[in-house]
Every structure is written in structure tokens, then in C-alpha cells.
Amino acid sequence: MTKIALTAAAILVATGTAFAGSDNYGSANANQPAVAVDHSITASVSKSTQTVQAP
């Protein structure tokens, strides 16, 4: 029983320190702008419009 309690306490301490060190935890920076999306066409996509040759 004490092993379970010690394990649970260790997990709580580990998760608490992980959240304390995270920049994404909390609502202080909730209104950040979204990341820009790249909509450029790659060369492999533009070449896919070629006609298919029959054998």
C-alpha cells in the first residue's frame, strides 16, 4: 500500500514540474496569432497534370 502511495506522489510531483516548465500551460498567452500556412505548389504536384500514355 505504501508503494502505491509513494508512486502516486512521485507521479504528481513529476507532472507538476513538467507543467511548471511548459510555456503552453496556462492562459497568459491565449490570444497568440495563428501560424501562417504555406500554400505553394511543389514540383511533383505541378507535374501530375501530364497526360497518361497508353501502352
Protein Blocks (a to p, Z undefined) as FASTA:
>chain_A
ZZmmmmmmmmmmmmmmmmmmpckgcjklmmcccddddfbdcfklmmmmpccddZZ
